[in-house]
Amino acid sequence: YICSFPGCKGKFNRKYGLKSHMDIHKKEKKHVCQERHCTSAFKRKHDLTRHAKIHSNYRPYSCKRCHKSFPRSDALSSHYRT
């Protein structure tokens, strides 16, 4: 399944992958964070769900050097790079 958006080279093994991908080409960001004082909004529900973890106190990923903890593994990876 190939994205038909001009200039995009997205290719997917499943129709669902293409359908989900097409949301990134839309201008509207209809998935808005409901957390107080947060103004984040996303094109895909998946991205809002991932974002919501930053508002949680659950931080299962910790740095072995400084012991700082993170809600997502990619945030820990970014911490290690800096």
HELIX and SHEET records of a PDB file:
HELIX    1   1 LYS A   15  MET A   22  1                                   8    
HELIX    2   2 ASP A   23  HIS A   25  5                                   3    
HELIX    3   3 LYS A   45  ALA A   52  1                                   8    
HELIX    4   4 LYS A   53  HIS A   55  5                                   3    
HELIX    5   5 SER A   73  ARG A   81  1                                   9    
SHEET    1   A 2 HIS A  31  VAL A  32  0                                        
SHEET    2   A 2 ALA A  41  PHE A  42 -1                                        
SHEET    1   B 2 TYR A  61  SER A  62  0                                        
SHEET    2   B 2 SER A  69  PHE A  70 -1                                        
END                                                                             
